[in-house]
Amino acid sequence: MWAQSSSIIMYQQNTTSRPARTFSNFSQRPSSPSRGPSRSYSSRGPSRGGFSGSSRFSGPSRGGPRRRFGNIINPALFVKRAEEFTKIEETNPVHSFADFNFDPQLLANIKAKGYLKPTPIQDQLISEVLAGRDVLGVANTGTGKTAAFALPLINAIIKNPNKRILILAPTRELAQQIKSDFRDFTPGLRVYFALAIGGAFMREQIMDIRRGPNVIIGTPGRIMDLNRRRVINFAQFDTLVLDEVDRMLDMGFVADIKSIVSQITQAHQTLFFSATVDKKIEILIDTFLKNPVKVALKTTPTSSHVEQDVVRVPRYEKEGTLCKLLKQEEFKKVLVFTSTKLYAEKLTLSLKSQGFSVDSLHGDKRQSQRVSVIRGFKEDQLKIVVATDVAARGLDIHNITHVINFDQPATYDDYIHRIGRTGRADQKGYALTFIDP
């Protein structure tokens, strides 16, 4: 309730001073008093082309009740100016990477990746992890958090090849992202990894784990499954990392986490990372961490660097409006959210037929397909990805310029997670939400 009220106040304060921003082929349309004080854009003319203009695909199947998305969300919450922020290059860290006495090859890999100086979370946390302390890190995604624990742990593996680390993440995509970040820092080093996530071939994961990797990265469900199969023995690990603990609790993994921790019998180092700390997390901290060092950044909402606005458009004109936006030069890398897997697939096929570089991402995709889509989006082989809320969490792709909510989200929290895919680190992002006129 507080967050919504705050957002409305911020919106009302900015409407008078906010400079007009226009898209080509769009014009400002005065808002009806009943809709609140939101400024929006509306499309001109009828829609051209297929998806939303066809009654066949303009809504859910006729055999069931009509689904409505986002009706409880005040449209004013979709309109907000991006806040000013400090770029990483403008910060003044206490340490340089050379101060941490990293292995020379690791230090060379850090430089090769383009890291000039530590981010604030890295500056404060690396030395504590190197010292073997339990750590509670409170910071948003996009602050350099993964490198803050990956770098000191890689250095520890170089010194002790028998070191065994277990990293838990709430989603497959985030687990894969962590593995990718580790790999980026380990060329030329004898550091080995295994991934344990659902939706991928169990046999291959079992083979990788039985080779004795230094680091196993996975989601709690698959990790527990492999433990029950006696492929993973938790007692062998000396370091446990739980990334985005708040999201794992939201997704119902608390019992799995407790079971895993209870089976790590030897003295071990535990690293907790979360964007927020509430009573549930405090209970876990008291249970799992021993005299932890708390390294906390001043956290801001993930949407704070995102310029947010609405597009008022009738349902039958939505696809035509979307196409007009996607053809504009500033829409360089776009994530489009739909309400269902069927919508995502149909819209993707329609956009492909019109010449757009696009693919879909949703729960009906095989894991190998999801990996391929994410890789293509990261490497700029795809300009557009049409996704369901499966992409709203754990998708860390740099330089997404725009998030477009083709269908409104079911809740405001879902909205915040969606638009948090843009405006990451020191980049400004843009979010547009299609609403009824």
C-alpha positions as CSV (number, residue, x, y, z in Angstrom):
1,M,0.0,0.0,0.0
2,W,2.8,2.4,0.8
3,A,4.6,1.7,-2.5
4,Q,1.4,2.4,-4.5
5,S,0.6,5.6,-2.7
6,S,4.2,6.8,-3.1
7,S,4.2,6.1,-6.8
8,I,1.0,8.0,-7.3
9,I,2.3,11.0,-5.5
10,M,5.5,10.9,-7.5
11,Y,3.5,10.8,-10.7
12,Q,1.3,13.7,-9.8
13,Q,4.3,15.8,-8.8
14,N,6.0,15.2,-12.1
15,T,3.1,15.7,-14.6
16,T,3.4,19.5,-14.7
17,S,7.2,19.7,-15.2
18,R,7.7,16.6,-17.3
19,P,8.9,17.5,-20.8
20,A,6.7,16.2,-23.6
21,R,8.1,13.0,-25.2
22,T,6.6,11.8,-28.5
23,F,6.9,8.8,-30.7
24,S,6.5,9.2,-34.4
25,N,3.0,8.2,-35.6
26,F,1.6,8.9,-32.1
27,S,-0.1,12.0,-30.6
28,Q,-1.0,13.0,-27.1
29,R,-4.6,12.4,-26.1
30,P,-6.1,14.1,-23.1
31,S,-7.1,11.8,-20.3
32,S,-10.6,11.5,-19.1
33,P,-11.0,12.7,-15.5
34,S,-12.3,9.3,-14.5
35,R,-9.0,7.7,-15.5
36,G,-6.8,9.9,-13.3
37,P,-4.1,12.3,-14.2
38,S,-2.2,10.1,-16.6
39,R,-0.6,11.3,-19.8
40,S,-0.5,8.7,-22.5
41,Y,-0.1,8.0,-26.2
42,S,-2.7,6.7,-28.6
43,S,-2.4,5.2,-32.1
44,R,-3.6,6.7,-35.3
45,G,-5.6,4.8,-37.7
46,P,-6.5,1.1,-37.9
47,S,-4.2,-1.7,-37.2
48,R,-2.3,-3.2,-40.1
49,G,-1.6,-6.9,-40.0
50,G,-2.6,-9.9,-38.2
51,F,-2.5,-10.8,-34.6
52,S,-4.7,-8.4,-32.7
53,G,-6.7,-7.3,-35.7
54,S,-8.0,-10.8,-36.1
55,S,-10.9,-11.8,-33.9
56,R,-9.4,-15.3,-33.8
57,F,-6.5,-14.2,-31.7
58,S,-7.8,-11.0,-30.1
59,G,-8.7,-12.7,-26.8
60,P,-8.9,-16.0,-25.0
61,S,-10.6,-19.0,-26.5
62,R,-14.4,-18.7,-26.8
63,G,-14.9,-21.9,-24.9
64,G,-14.0,-20.5,-21.5
65,P,-14.5,-17.3,-19.5
66,R,-12.8,-14.2,-20.7
67,R,-9.6,-13.5,-18.8
68,R,-8.9,-10.0,-17.7
69,F,-5.4,-8.8,-16.8
70,G,-4.3,-5.9,-14.6
71,N,-7.7,-4.4,-14.0
72,I,-6.9,-3.8,-10.3
73,I,-3.9,-1.7,-11.1
74,N,-4.3,2.1,-11.3
75,P,-2.9,3.2,-14.7
76,A,-1.2,6.1,-12.9
77,L,1.2,3.5,-11.4
78,F,2.5,2.8,-15.0
79,V,3.7,6.4,-15.4
80,K,6.9,7.6,-13.7
81,R,10.0,9.5,-14.6
82,A,13.4,7.8,-14.2
83,E,15.5,9.0,-11.3
84,E,19.0,10.4,-11.6
85,F,21.7,7.9,-10.8
86,T,25.4,7.7,-10.3
87,K,27.4,5.7,-12.9
88,I,29.9,3.1,-11.7
89,E,32.6,5.1,-13.4
90,E,31.8,8.0,-11.1
91,T,32.2,6.1,-7.8
92,N,35.3,6.2,-5.7
93,P,36.0,2.7,-4.3
94,V,38.4,2.2,-1.4
95,H,40.0,-0.8,-3.1
96,S,41.3,-1.6,-6.6
97,F,41.1,-5.2,-7.8
98,A,44.9,-5.5,-7.4
99,D,44.5,-4.8,-3.6
100,F,42.7,-8.1,-3.1
101,N,45.9,-10.1,-3.9
102,F,44.1,-12.2,-6.5
103,D,45.9,-14.9,-8.5
104,P,47.7,-13.2,-11.5
105,Q,45.7,-15.1,-14.1
106,L,42.4,-14.2,-12.4
107,L,43.4,-10.6,-12.2
108,A,44.2,-10.7,-15.9
109,N,40.8,-12.2,-16.6
110,I,39.1,-9.5,-14.7
111,K,40.9,-6.8,-16.8
112,A,40.1,-8.7,-20.0
113,K,36.4,-8.6,-19.1
114,G,36.6,-4.9,-18.9
115,Y,36.3,-4.4,-15.2
116,L,38.2,-1.2,-14.3
117,K,37.4,-0.9,-10.6
118,P,35.1,-2.6,-8.1
119,T,31.5,-1.6,-7.8
120,P,30.3,-0.5,-4.3
121,I,29.1,-4.0,-3.4
122,Q,32.4,-5.6,-4.7
123,D,34.5,-3.0,-2.9
124,Q,32.8,-3.8,0.5
125,L,32.3,-7.5,0.2
126,I,35.2,-9.2,-1.6
127,S,37.6,-8.8,1.3
128,E,35.1,-10.3,3.7
129,V,34.5,-13.4,1.5
130,L,38.3,-13.8,1.1
131,A,38.6,-13.8,4.9
132,G,36.1,-16.7,5.2
133,R,33.4,-14.8,7.0
134,D,29.7,-15.5,6.7
135,V,28.1,-12.6,4.8
136,L,24.7,-11.1,4.3
137,G,24.8,-9.0,1.2
138,V,21.8,-6.7,0.6
139,A,21.7,-5.3,-2.9
140,N,19.6,-5.2,-6.0
141,T,20.3,-7.3,-9.1
142,G,22.5,-5.4,-11.5
143,T,24.9,-4.0,-8.9
144,G,27.8,-6.4,-9.6
145,K,26.7,-8.8,-6.9
146,T,27.7,-12.0,-8.7
147,A,31.3,-11.0,-9.2
148,A,31.4,-9.9,-5.6
149,F,31.2,-13.5,-4.5
150,A,32.5,-15.2,-7.6
151,L,35.9,-13.6,-7.7
152,P,36.9,-14.4,-4.1
153,L,35.5,-17.9,-4.4
154,I,37.4,-18.6,-7.6
155,N,40.6,-17.3,-5.9
156,A,39.9,-19.7,-3.0
157,I,39.6,-22.7,-5.5
158,I,42.9,-21.8,-7.1
159,K,44.6,-22.0,-3.7
160,N,42.7,-25.2,-2.7
161,P,41.5,-27.3,-5.7
162,N,39.6,-29.6,-3.3
163,K,37.2,-26.7,-2.3
164,R,33.6,-27.5,-3.0
165,I,30.9,-24.8,-3.4
166,L,27.2,-25.1,-3.8
167,I,25.3,-22.1,-5.2
168,L,21.5,-22.0,-5.1
169,A,19.4,-19.6,-7.3
170,P,15.6,-19.3,-7.6
171,T,15.3,-19.7,-11.3
172,R,17.0,-21.6,-14.2
173,E,17.9,-18.4,-16.0
174,L,19.6,-16.9,-13.0
175,A,21.5,-20.2,-12.3
176,Q,22.7,-20.2,-15.9
177,Q,23.7,-16.5,-15.7
178,I,25.8,-17.2,-12.6
179,K,27.5,-20.1,-14.3
180,S,28.2,-17.9,-17.3
181,D,29.7,-15.2,-15.1
182,F,32.0,-17.7,-13.4
183,R,33.2,-19.0,-16.8
184,D,34.0,-15.5,-17.9
185,F,36.4,-15.1,-15.0
186,T,38.1,-18.5,-15.3
187,P,39.8,-18.9,-18.8
188,G,43.2,-20.6,-18.3
189,L,42.3,-21.7,-14.7
190,R,41.5,-25.2,-13.4
191,V,38.1,-24.3,-12.0
192,Y,35.3,-26.7,-12.9
193,F,31.5,-26.2,-12.8
194,A,28.3,-28.1,-13.1
195,L,24.7,-26.9,-13.6
196,A,21.8,-28.6,-12.0
197,I,18.4,-27.1,-13.1
198,G,15.0,-28.4,-14.2
199,G,14.1,-28.7,-17.8
200,A,17.5,-30.1,-18.8
201,F,18.7,-33.6,-19.3
202,M,19.2,-35.3,-15.9
203,R,21.7,-37.8,-17.3
204,E,24.1,-35.1,-18.5
205,Q,23.9,-33.2,-15.2
206,I,24.6,-36.4,-13.3
207,M,27.7,-37.1,-15.5
208,D,29.0,-33.5,-14.9
209,I,28.5,-33.7,-11.1
210,R,30.2,-37.1,-10.9
211,R,33.4,-35.6,-12.4
212,G,33.8,-33.7,-9.2
213,P,33.4,-30.1,-10.1
214,N,34.5,-27.3,-7.7
215,V,31.2,-25.5,-8.1
216,I,27.7,-26.8,-8.5
217,I,25.1,-24.1,-9.4
218,G,21.4,-25.0,-9.4
219,T,17.8,-24.5,-8.4
220,P,16.7,-25.9,-5.1
221,G,14.2,-28.4,-6.6
222,R,16.7,-30.1,-8.9
223,I,19.5,-30.0,-6.3
224,M,17.2,-31.8,-3.9
225,D,16.3,-34.3,-6.5
226,L,19.9,-35.1,-7.2
227,N,20.5,-35.5,-3.5
228,R,17.7,-38.0,-3.2
229,R,19.4,-39.9,-6.1
230,R,22.6,-39.9,-4.1
231,V,24.4,-37.9,-6.8
232,I,25.0,-34.9,-4.6
233,N,26.2,-35.3,-1.0
234,F,25.7,-32.0,0.9
235,A,28.2,-33.0,3.5
236,Q,31.0,-32.6,1.0
237,F,30.5,-28.8,0.6
238,D,32.5,-26.2,2.5
239,T,30.8,-23.1,1.0
240,L,27.1,-22.4,0.5
241,V,25.8,-19.4,-1.5
242,L,22.2,-18.5,-1.6
243,D,21.4,-15.8,-4.2
244,E,18.2,-13.8,-4.2
245,V,17.0,-15.4,-1.0
246,D,13.9,-13.3,-0.9
247,R,12.7,-14.6,-4.2
248,M,13.4,-18.2,-3.2
249,L,11.2,-17.7,-0.2
250,D,8.5,-16.2,-2.3
251,M,8.7,-19.2,-4.6
252,G,8.2,-21.6,-1.7
253,F,11.8,-23.0,-1.4
254,V,12.2,-22.4,2.3
255,A,11.8,-26.1,3.2
256,D,14.4,-27.2,0.6
257,I,16.9,-24.6,1.8
258,K,16.5,-25.7,5.4
259,S,17.0,-29.3,4.4
260,I,20.1,-28.5,2.4
261,V,21.7,-26.5,5.2
262,S,20.9,-29.1,7.8
263,Q,22.9,-31.7,5.9
264,I,26.1,-29.6,5.5
265,T,27.6,-31.0,8.6
266,Q,31.2,-29.7,8.4
267,A,32.2,-26.1,9.3
268,H,31.3,-24.0,6.2
269,Q,31.1,-20.5,4.9
270,T,27.6,-19.2,4.1
271,L,26.9,-16.3,1.8
272,F,23.3,-14.9,1.7
273,F,22.2,-12.3,-0.9
274,S,18.9,-10.6,-1.0
275,A,17.4,-7.4,-2.3
276,T,15.3,-7.0,0.9
277,V,15.5,-8.3,4.5
278,D,12.1,-9.1,6.1
279,K,11.2,-11.2,9.2
280,K,11.3,-14.5,7.2
281,I,14.8,-13.8,6.1
282,E,15.9,-12.7,9.5
283,I,14.8,-16.1,10.9
284,L,17.0,-17.8,8.3
285,I,19.9,-15.5,9.0
286,D,19.8,-16.3,12.7
287,T,19.6,-20.0,11.9
288,F,22.2,-20.4,9.2
289,L,24.8,-17.6,9.5
290,K,27.5,-17.3,12.2
291,N,28.4,-13.8,13.2
292,P,27.7,-12.6,9.7
293,V,29.1,-9.4,8.2
294,K,26.3,-7.4,6.7
295,V,27.3,-5.6,3.5
296,A,24.3,-3.5,2.4
297,L,23.9,-0.9,-0.3
298,K,21.3,1.7,-0.2
299,T,18.8,-0.2,-2.3
300,T,16.3,1.5,-4.6
301,P,13.4,-0.1,-6.6
302,T,14.6,-1.9,-9.7
303,S,12.4,0.4,-11.6
304,S,14.0,3.6,-10.4
305,H,16.1,4.0,-13.6
306,V,13.2,3.3,-15.9
307,E,11.2,6.0,-17.7
308,Q,7.6,4.6,-17.5
309,D,4.6,5.5,-19.6
310,V,1.4,4.2,-21.0
311,V,0.0,3.8,-24.5
312,R,-3.8,4.0,-24.8
313,V,-4.8,1.7,-27.6
314,P,-7.9,-0.4,-28.4
315,R,-7.4,-4.1,-28.3
316,Y,-7.9,-4.5,-32.1
317,E,-5.1,-2.0,-32.8
318,K,-2.5,-3.3,-30.3
319,E,-0.4,-5.2,-32.8
320,G,-0.4,-2.4,-35.3
321,T,0.7,0.0,-32.6
322,L,3.4,-2.4,-31.4
323,C,4.8,-2.7,-34.9
324,K,5.0,1.1,-35.3
325,L,6.9,1.3,-32.1
326,L,9.3,-1.5,-33.0
327,K,10.2,0.1,-36.3
328,Q,11.5,3.3,-34.5
329,E,15.2,3.6,-34.3
330,E,15.4,4.0,-30.5
331,F,13.7,0.6,-29.9
332,K,17.0,-1.2,-30.3
333,K,16.5,-4.2,-28.0
334,V,13.0,-4.9,-26.8
335,L,11.3,-7.3,-24.4
336,V,7.6,-7.6,-25.0
337,F,5.4,-9.2,-22.3
338,T,2.2,-11.0,-23.0
339,S,-0.3,-12.6,-20.6
340,T,-0.2,-16.2,-21.8
341,K,2.1,-18.7,-23.6
342,L,-0.4,-18.8,-26.5
343,Y,-0.4,-15.1,-26.9
344,A,3.4,-15.0,-26.9
345,E,3.7,-17.6,-29.6
346,K,1.1,-16.2,-31.9
347,L,2.4,-12.6,-31.6
348,T,6.0,-13.9,-32.3
349,L,4.9,-15.7,-35.5
350,S,3.0,-12.6,-36.6
351,L,6.0,-10.3,-36.0
352,K,8.3,-12.7,-37.8
353,S,6.0,-12.7,-40.8
354,Q,6.4,-8.9,-40.9
355,G,10.2,-9.1,-41.0
356,F,11.1,-8.5,-37.4
357,S,14.1,-10.3,-35.7
358,V,12.1,-11.9,-32.9
359,D,11.6,-15.1,-30.9
360,S,9.5,-16.2,-28.0
361,L,10.3,-17.2,-24.4
362,H,7.8,-19.1,-22.3
363,G,7.2,-22.2,-20.1
364,D,6.3,-24.5,-23.0
365,K,9.8,-24.1,-24.5
366,R,12.3,-26.8,-23.9
367,Q,15.3,-25.7,-21.8
368,S,17.6,-25.9,-24.8
369,Q,15.2,-23.6,-26.7
370,R,15.1,-21.1,-23.9
371,V,18.9,-21.1,-23.6
372,S,19.1,-20.5,-27.4
373,V,16.7,-17.6,-27.3
374,I,18.5,-16.0,-24.3
375,R,21.8,-16.4,-26.0
376,G,20.5,-14.9,-29.2
377,F,19.1,-11.9,-27.3
378,K,22.3,-11.4,-25.4
379,E,24.4,-11.5,-28.5
380,D,22.1,-9.1,-30.4
381,Q,21.1,-11.8,-32.9
382,L,17.5,-11.1,-31.9
383,K,16.1,-7.6,-31.6
384,I,12.9,-8.6,-29.9
385,V,11.8,-11.3,-27.5
386,V,8.1,-11.9,-26.7
387,A,7.8,-13.5,-23.4
388,T,5.5,-14.4,-20.5
389,D,6.3,-13.7,-16.9
390,V,8.9,-16.5,-17.0
391,A,11.3,-13.8,-18.2
392,A,10.3,-11.3,-15.5
393,R,12.7,-12.9,-13.0
394,G,16.3,-13.9,-13.3
395,L,16.8,-12.6,-16.8
396,D,20.0,-10.5,-16.7
397,I,20.6,-9.2,-20.2
398,H,22.5,-5.9,-20.7
399,N,21.3,-3.1,-22.9
400,I,17.6,-3.9,-23.1
401,T,16.3,-0.5,-24.2
402,H,12.6,-1.1,-23.8
403,V,10.1,-3.3,-22.0
404,I,6.6,-3.2,-23.5
405,N,3.7,-4.7,-21.6
406,F,1.6,-5.8,-24.6
407,D,-0.8,-7.3,-22.0
408,Q,-1.0,-5.7,-18.5
409,P,0.4,-7.8,-15.7
410,A,-1.8,-9.4,-13.1
411,T,-0.3,-7.6,-10.2
412,Y,1.8,-4.5,-9.5
413,D,4.7,-6.7,-8.2
414,D,4.6,-8.5,-11.6
415,Y,4.9,-5.1,-13.3
416,I,7.9,-4.1,-11.2
417,H,9.7,-7.4,-12.0
418,R,8.9,-7.0,-15.7
419,I,10.2,-3.5,-16.2
420,G,13.2,-4.3,-14.0
421,R,14.7,-6.1,-17.0
422,T,15.6,-2.7,-18.4
423,G,17.4,0.2,-16.7
424,R,19.9,-2.1,-15.2
425,A,23.3,-1.1,-13.6
426,D,24.1,2.3,-15.0
427,Q,21.8,2.2,-18.0
428,K,18.5,4.1,-18.3
429,G,15.6,2.1,-19.6
430,Y,12.1,2.7,-20.9
431,A,8.8,0.9,-20.2
432,L,5.5,1.2,-22.0
433,T,2.2,-0.4,-20.9
434,F,-0.7,-0.8,-23.3
435,I,-4.0,0.1,-21.7
436,D,-7.5,0.5,-23.0
437,P,-8.4,4.0,-24.1
